[in-house]
Amino acid sequence: MVNKILGVAMIAGTLFLGSCASNSSSSEGKEARIEEVTSTLDNVNEINFKNKKNVLLDVRTPEEFAEGHVPGAVNIDVKNPNFEEEIQKLDTKKNYFIYCKSGVRARLATEKMQEKGFKNAKNFKDGMSTYKGTVVK
């Protein structure tokens, strides 16, 4: 009788531990979706934007963009209610390098894009507030 109870307890324990292991692997997959931060915006010239697979994305307001932006950047305002509709028009297979004024909105945009299936969306850790490179209007 004692052996049967021990056997049932061992099987129940094994099943319990097995279910915990499968739950932890699924949560690890979700954590792997956290955005990647690339270097400072001052290093933007190290990226080959002549390669059409690389896109520089400015997620500030249109007014901020008009005041000055990095040459070749495309503007989609992350705070615009239509942001998700706008990014759905983009090619999810391209590499997106995202910036804003300080890095906060770029991180938000990167997270939203990754949630929508953009596997190669990266934000700069800073933004236009510290950028010392060429600016166009």
VEXDREN-920890 format. One line per field, with one value per residue (C-alpha): residue in one letter; x, y, z. Coordinates in Angstrom, 1 decimal. Layout:
! residues N
aa = [A	...]
xx = [X	...]
yy = [Y	...]
zz = [Z	...]
***
This chain:
! residues 137
aa = [M	V	N	K	I	L	G	V	A	M	I	A	G	T	L	F	L	G	S	C	A	S	N	S	S	S	S	E	G	K	E	A	R	I	E	E	V	T	S	T	L	D	N	V	N	E	I	N	F	K	N	K	K	N	V	L	L	D	V	R	T	P	E	E	F	A	E	G	H	V	P	G	A	V	N	I	D	V	K	N	P	N	F	E	E	E	I	Q	K	L	D	T	K	K	N	Y	F	I	Y	C	K	S	G	V	R	A	R	L	A	T	E	K	M	Q	E	K	G	F	K	N	A	K	N	F	K	D	G	M	S	T	Y	K	G	T	V	V	K]
xx = [0.0	2.8	4.6	1.5	1.1	4.8	4.5	1.4	3.2	6.2	4.1	2.2	5.4	6.9	3.8	3.8	7.5	7.0	4.2	6.3	9.1	6.9	5.4	8.9	10.0	6.9	7.6	11.2	10.0	8.0	11.0	13.1	10.8	12.2	13.5	17.2	19.0	21.6	24.4	24.0	22.4	25.8	26.9	24.1	26.6	27.9	24.7	24.4	21.1	21.9	20.9	17.1	16.7	17.8	15.3	15.9	12.7	12.1	9.1	8.8	5.9	5.8	6.6	9.7	10.7	10.3	12.6	15.4	16.0	18.8	19.1	17.1	14.8	11.2	8.7	5.9	4.7	4.5	2.0	-0.3	-3.4	-2.8	0.7	-0.2	-2.0	1.0	3.5	1.3	2.1	5.8	7.8	8.3	11.3	13.4	15.8	14.4	16.6	14.4	15.1	13.2	14.3	15.7	15.1	11.8	9.4	11.8	11.7	7.9	7.8	10.2	8.1	4.9	6.6	8.0	4.5	3.3	5.9	8.9	11.8	14.5	13.4	16.1	16.1	19.0	19.7	19.6	18.2	18.2	18.8	22.4	23.0	25.9	25.7	24.2	20.6	18.2	15.0]
yy = [0.0	2.4	1.6	2.4	5.8	6.6	5.6	7.8	10.7	10.3	10.3	13.3	15.1	14.3	15.6	18.7	19.5	18.7	21.2	23.9	23.3	23.8	27.0	28.5	27.9	29.7	32.7	32.7	33.0	36.1	37.7	37.1	39.6	42.5	45.2	45.4	48.6	49.6	52.1	55.9	57.8	59.4	56.0	56.0	56.4	52.9	51.5	51.1	52.7	52.3	48.8	48.9	46.4	49.0	51.7	54.7	55.5	58.7	58.3	61.9	64.2	65.7	69.1	67.8	66.0	69.2	71.1	68.7	65.0	62.6	62.4	59.6	59.1	58.2	59.8	57.9	59.4	56.8	58.9	59.2	57.0	55.6	54.4	50.7	51.2	53.0	50.3	47.6	49.2	48.5	45.4	43.2	41.6	44.8	46.1	49.1	51.5	53.7	57.0	59.9	62.8	61.0	57.2	56.8	56.9	54.9	52.1	52.2	52.1	49.2	47.2	47.9	46.9	43.7	42.8	43.2	40.8	43.0	40.8	43.3	46.5	48.1	51.5	53.8	54.2	58.0	60.4	63.8	65.6	64.4	63.8	65.7	64.6	66.0	67.3	68.2	70.1]
zz = [0.0	0.9	-2.4	-4.4	-2.6	-3.2	-6.9	-7.4	-5.7	-7.9	-11.1	-10.0	-9.1	-12.5	-14.3	-12.2	-12.9	-16.6	-16.9	-15.2	-17.6	-20.6	-19.2	-18.6	-22.2	-23.5	-21.3	-22.4	-26.1	-25.2	-23.5	-26.6	-28.5	-26.5	-28.8	-29.7	-29.1	-31.6	-31.0	-30.8	-33.7	-34.3	-35.8	-38.3	-41.2	-40.4	-41.8	-45.6	-46.5	-50.2	-49.5	-49.9	-47.1	-44.6	-43.6	-41.3	-39.5	-37.6	-35.3	-34.1	-35.0	-38.6	-37.1	-35.4	-38.6	-40.6	-38.2	-39.1	-39.6	-40.6	-44.4	-45.9	-43.0	-43.4	-40.9	-39.2	-36.0	-33.2	-31.3	-34.2	-33.7	-37.2	-36.4	-36.6	-39.9	-41.3	-40.3	-41.8	-45.2	-44.6	-45.5	-42.4	-43.9	-44.1	-41.4	-39.6	-37.6	-35.5	-33.8	-32.2	-30.0	-27.0	-27.5	-25.6	-28.6	-30.7	-28.1	-28.1	-31.9	-31.9	-29.5	-31.5	-34.7	-33.2	-31.9	-35.6	-36.9	-37.7	-36.8	-37.7	-35.9	-33.8	-32.0	-31.4	-27.7	-28.1	-30.6	-32.3	-29.0	-28.9	-32.7	-34.1	-37.8	-40.9	-40.6	-43.5	-43.4]
***
